[in-house]
Amino acid sequence: MSVADIWIMAIKTTKTNWREVVLVCRKCSKKLDGGFGPDGDKTLKKALKRYLRPRGDGKKGRKAELAVIETGCFDICPRNAVIAVNAANPKALLIVPAGADLFEVKARLGLEDGRRLRPRPAD
């Protein structure tokens, strides 16, 4: 392929059904090695994808409505927590401690899936 061929190549697009995109720090997830979901055995990425997708939605990849993507380090590196951010609101990085309630994480990230947040127990 010559330099002239590179300039001729067209930029293409593809469609997705994503309504929301969440970026999760890969480095934090690797250090924590799980800590989320009912049994505490899932990464934040897997827990969000599994427990926060719309009901009855078995779609994956570009056909899913929620994309949770691991990305490079955000240079915050909290202990026993993972950094996550809703791509629609990049100014608000969320520090999610291991064992955090996924419905609270959903609310703090501003994700909407049609379900209500669980009420907090009275103190």
C-alpha positions as CSV (number, residue, x, y, z in Angstrom):
1,M,0.0,0.0,0.0
2,S,1.5,3.3,-1.0
3,V,1.1,6.7,0.6
4,A,-1.4,7.7,-2.2
5,D,-3.6,4.7,-1.3
6,I,-3.8,5.7,2.3
7,W,-5.1,9.2,1.4
8,I,-7.8,7.6,-0.8
9,M,-9.2,5.3,1.9
10,A,-12.7,6.5,3.1
11,I,-13.6,7.0,6.7
12,K,-16.6,4.7,7.5
13,T,-19.1,4.7,10.3
14,T,-21.1,1.9,11.9
15,K,-24.3,2.1,14.0
16,T,-24.8,1.1,17.6
17,N,-27.9,0.9,19.9
18,W,-25.9,2.4,22.8
19,R,-27.8,4.9,24.8
20,E,-25.1,5.2,27.5
21,V,-21.4,4.5,27.6
22,V,-19.6,3.9,30.9
23,L,-15.8,3.9,31.0
24,V,-14.1,1.8,33.8
25,C,-10.4,1.9,34.7
26,R,-8.8,-1.3,33.7
27,K,-5.9,-0.9,36.1
28,C,-8.1,-0.4,39.1
29,S,-10.2,-3.4,38.1
30,K,-7.2,-5.6,37.8
31,K,-5.8,-4.5,41.2
32,L,-9.1,-5.2,42.9
33,D,-9.8,-8.5,41.2
34,G,-13.6,-8.6,41.6
35,G,-15.5,-7.1,44.6
36,F,-18.8,-6.4,42.9
37,G,-22.2,-8.1,42.3
38,P,-24.2,-10.1,44.8
39,D,-21.4,-12.5,45.5
40,G,-18.6,-10.0,45.2
41,D,-16.9,-12.1,42.6
42,K,-17.3,-9.9,39.5
43,T,-15.4,-6.9,38.2
44,L,-17.3,-3.6,38.1
45,K,-17.5,-3.9,34.3
46,K,-19.1,-7.3,34.4
47,A,-21.4,-6.4,37.3
48,L,-22.7,-3.3,35.5
49,K,-23.3,-5.1,32.3
50,R,-25.1,-8.0,33.9
51,Y,-27.2,-6.4,36.6
52,L,-28.0,-3.0,35.1
53,R,-29.0,-3.8,31.6
54,P,-32.7,-3.3,30.8
55,R,-34.8,-6.3,31.7
56,G,-35.3,-8.8,29.0
57,D,-32.4,-7.3,27.0
58,G,-30.1,-10.2,26.1
59,K,-28.3,-8.0,23.5
60,K,-24.5,-7.7,23.6
61,G,-21.9,-5.5,21.9
62,R,-23.1,-2.9,19.5
63,K,-26.7,-4.1,19.9
64,A,-26.9,-3.5,23.6
65,E,-28.2,-0.3,25.1
66,L,-25.5,0.0,27.7
67,A,-21.8,-0.2,26.8
68,V,-19.3,-0.6,29.7
69,I,-15.8,-0.3,28.3
70,E,-12.5,-0.7,30.2
71,T,-10.1,2.0,29.4
72,G,-6.6,3.2,30.5
73,C,-5.7,4.6,33.8
74,F,-7.4,7.9,35.0
75,D,-4.3,8.6,37.2
76,I,-6.3,8.6,40.5
77,C,-5.6,5.1,41.7
78,P,-7.8,4.7,44.8
79,R,-7.3,1.8,47.2
80,N,-10.0,-0.9,47.2
81,A,-12.0,1.0,44.6
82,V,-12.5,1.5,40.8
83,I,-12.8,4.7,38.8
84,A,-15.9,4.9,36.5
85,V,-17.3,7.7,34.4
86,N,-20.4,8.1,32.3
87,A,-19.1,9.3,28.9
88,A,-22.0,11.8,28.7
89,N,-20.7,13.5,31.9
90,P,-16.9,13.3,31.7
91,K,-16.3,15.9,34.4
92,A,-17.7,13.6,37.2
93,L,-15.3,10.7,37.8
94,L,-16.9,8.3,40.3
95,I,-14.7,6.4,42.8
96,V,-16.6,3.1,43.4
97,P,-15.5,1.2,46.5
98,A,-15.6,-2.6,46.4
99,G,-19.0,-4.0,47.4
100,A,-20.8,-0.8,46.5
101,D,-24.6,-1.2,45.8
102,L,-24.9,-1.3,42.0
103,F,-28.2,0.6,42.0
104,E,-26.5,3.5,43.8
105,V,-23.6,3.3,41.3
106,K,-26.3,3.4,38.5
107,A,-27.8,6.5,40.0
108,R,-24.5,8.3,40.7
109,L,-23.4,7.6,37.1
110,G,-26.8,9.0,35.8
111,L,-27.8,5.8,34.1
112,E,-31.4,5.2,33.4
113,D,-32.8,1.7,32.8
114,G,-36.4,2.3,33.8
115,R,-36.0,0.8,37.3
116,R,-36.2,2.8,40.5
117,L,-33.3,3.1,43.0
118,R,-33.7,0.9,46.0
119,P,-34.8,2.8,49.1
120,R,-32.1,3.3,51.7
121,P,-32.7,1.7,55.1
122,A,-33.4,4.1,57.9
123,D,-30.5,4.8,60.2
